[in-house]
Amino acid sequence: MMNTAHPLDIGPDDFWVFAYGSLMWNPGFDYEEVKPGIIEDFHRSLCVRSTIYRGTPENPGLVLGMDQGGSCCGRVFRVAPQNVNDTIAYLDEREQVTKVYCPHFFDTLLNDGRTVKSYTFVVRHDHDQYAGQLSIEEQARLVAQGIGKAGPAMEYLKNTIEHIDELGIHDQQLHEVYELAQSLMVKA
């Protein structure tokens, strides 16, 4: 269930961040605990043209967004009360550069059976960077070409695949996009 509650409405010991992409391996903030978790009604999707971190406006890359439908497994980080404001400021600065995402709170089921509210970012369908419904070939082309200030989109996708595989989630489509993008790079 999606909730647009303000962080201060959540209990002081209950601030969690849900990671589904680069935050899984590079959170960039201090945390007290990390657990696998799942959010229902949204899924991980290569649906955001990256024009800064993993591409440029002239040669966009492609990165992940949380999009409607399905479910998404990821990593969930518990942040100490004294670090909540700094964590939110950091995440907003990192994830909201172009405002392609909207921050939300979701009910998140942790692998130990607890349900927590977690803070994460959902892709905006009305944003010009939204690239939902691309063919696997077009996704691979954008991943293969994208290089931005945080590095290649290929590296981003490889790291994401490795981390979701570690969670026991085999996302066949992400693997197909990565393999096709690799073959495009070999041909170039």
N, C-alpha and C positions, 0 to 999 in steps of 0.2 A: 504494500500500500504506500502510495506517494504522499508525502507530507511536506508542506512548505513552511513548517514551523521555524521560528528563529532559533539559532543555537542556544540562546539563553533560556529558552523554554524547555530544553532538555535538561535532565538532572546533571549536576556538576561532575559526577563521576561516570557519566554515561555518554561521553562524546566519542563516537566512532566514525572512521572514514572508510568508505568502501572503495577499493581499487580494482579496476578491471583492465587497465592498460599499463602505461609506464609507471604509475604510482605503485604497482606491485613490486617492482624491483628497484625503484628509485623514488621512495616516498618524499624525501627531502625535508621531513619534519620529525621531531622526536615523538616516540610512542612508547607505551607501557606494555602492550600486548598485541599480538597479531594472530588471527585465526582465519581459516577458510570460512567463507560464508556465501550465501545465495540470496539473490533478490528475484522475486517473481514479477512477471508482467513486463519486463524489459530484458533486452539481450545485448551482448557485445557485438558491435557491427563496424566493419570498415566503411564508414559513411561520412567522414569529415575530410575535406580537402585541406591539407596543411600548407599554409603559405608563409609560416615563420619557422617553427621548430623542426619540421621534417620536409620542408619544401619552400618554394618561393612563389610569389604571385605569377611569375612567368612559367615556372615548372613546379606546380604543386605536387606534394606527396599525398599520401592517404593514411589517416590514423583512425583510431577507434572512437566511437561514441556509444553511449547507452541509448538504444532505440526501442521503440514500443514493440511489445510482443515477446513471448517466450520467457526465458529466465536467464540469469547470469550468475555464474560462480566467479568469485574473486577472493581477494584478501581483504580482511577488515582489521583496521588498526585502531586500538583504543588510545586516546590521547589524555594525558594527565590534565586535571582541571586548570592548573596554572599555565598550560600551554595552548589552551583552546583558542583564545583570541589570536595569538601569533600564528597558529596553524591555519585558521580560517583566512587570515590576511595573506599568508604564503600561498595557499591553494587558489584563492581568488586572483592573485597576481600571476600565478603560473597558468591557470586554466582559463582565465577570463580575458586574455589579451585581445581577442577579437569578438568576444561575447557569443561564440558559437554554442556554448553550453549554458544551461540553467542549473543552478545548484538546487538540490532537493534533499529531503530526508526520506528514507525508505525503511520499512520493517525488513530486517535482515536476519535470516536464520543462520546462526553460527554452527559449526560442525560439532560443538559440544551440547547442542540442544537449546541453548539460549536464543531468544529473539531480542535484538537490539535495534534502535534507530541508528541508521548510518547516513552520513553526509556524502553525497556524490554528485556527479554532474551528468545531466541528460542533454543530448543533442537537440538543438532547436531546428525544427523542420522549415521555419521561415527564414533561416539564415542562408546567405549566398554560398557558404562553404559546405552546406549540407549536400551530401552526395549519395543518398540512399538509392537502392535499386540499381546500382551499377553491375554490369556483367563481371564475371570473374576475370575475364581478359582485360577489361578496363581498370579494374582494381589493381591487377598485377602491373599494368603499364604505369599507373600512378605511383605505386610502391617502388618500382624499379627506378623511376626517374627522380623521385623526391630526395633532395638533400637540403637541409635547412640548418639553422644555427645550433640545433641539438644533435645534428648528424643525419645519416641516411635513414629514410623510411624503412629500408630493408633491415637495418639493425634493430629498429623499433619493433617491427613485426616478428623478427627472430626471437628477441627477448620476450615478447608477449607469449609467443607459442611455447617457448621453453617453460615459462612460469605457469601457464595454464596446464601444460602437460604434467608438471610437478604436482598439480592439484588433482590429477587423475581425470582431467577433462580433455578429450581429444576433439578439437574443433576441425573437422575435415575441410571445411571451406577455407579457413585461415591457412591450413597446410597447403591446399591447392593453390591459393593465391601466392604464397611464398615460393613454392616450387616453380610456378609459371614465371614469377618475377625474376627468379634466379636464371631461368633459361633465357629470358629477354636480355638480361645483363651480359650473359655469355655471348649472345649474338651481336651485341653492340660494339 
